[in-house]
Amino acid sequence: MSLVATLLLLATAGSALVLQNALMLEARSVSGSIWVALWLNSAVGLVVLTVTALTADGPQAFARLASGRWWVFLVPGLLGTLFVYASLTGYARVGAVLTISALVSAQVAAGVGFDALKGMPVSFGQIAGLVLLVTGVALIVGTKP
């Protein structure tokens, strides 16, 4: 996949996150439960991903998981659930702008740390971008009506 196609995919996913959370707020409102909204999100994703994985890779891909470390497969699902829970809670309590800004800043900070731990060079531009993102969050918090 080219760089442009990858960036378009990321931009689409980032925009879709706003819509996803807005719709999940509706599910939360109708059900009266954040947990049901989270379950709905996960259940739909599980069905779509199961069908896609079985179609693309077959059942042998699932069977190969038995040879791995179980916690490596469990932790990402827990972290994903935390992300969706935090997003939905943020939307409900502080709105979309602050929620997305805080999430993106935290993701970039963690990404810089992850790259550094892997021995990848971290540039001045990356650090400056992170500082600007955090400054943006501070501005959003300071100007929240």
HUSUL-V719928 format. One record per backbone hydrogen bond with DSSP energy under -0.5 kcal/mol. CO is the residue of the C=O (numbers start at 1). NH is the residue of the N-H. Records with the same first field share a line. If there is no record, write none. Layout:
BEGIN
CO=NH + NH
END
This chain:
BEGIN
2=6
3=7
4=8
5=9
6=10
7=11
8=12
9=13
10=14
11=15
12=16
13=17
14=18
15=18 + 19
16=20
17=21
18=22
19=23
20=24
21=25
22=26
23=27
24=28
25=29
26=30
27=31
28=32 + 33
33=37
34=38
35=39
36=40
37=41
38=42
39=43
40=44
41=45
42=46
43=47
44=48
45=49
46=50
47=51
48=52
49=53
50=54
51=55
52=56
53=57 + 58
54=58
58=61 + 62
59=63
60=64
61=65
62=65
63=66
64=67
65=68
68=70
69=72 + 73
70=73 + 74
71=75
72=76
73=77
74=78
75=79
76=80
77=81
78=82
79=83
80=84
81=85
82=86
83=87
84=88
85=89
86=90
87=91
88=92
89=93
90=94 + 95
91=95
95=99
96=100
97=101
98=102
99=103
100=104
101=105
102=106
103=107
104=108
105=109
106=110
107=111
108=112
109=113
110=114
111=115
112=116
113=117
114=118
115=120
116=119
121=123
123=127
124=128
125=129
126=130
127=131
128=132
129=133
130=134
131=135
132=136
133=137
134=138
135=139
136=140
137=141
138=142
139=143
141=144
END
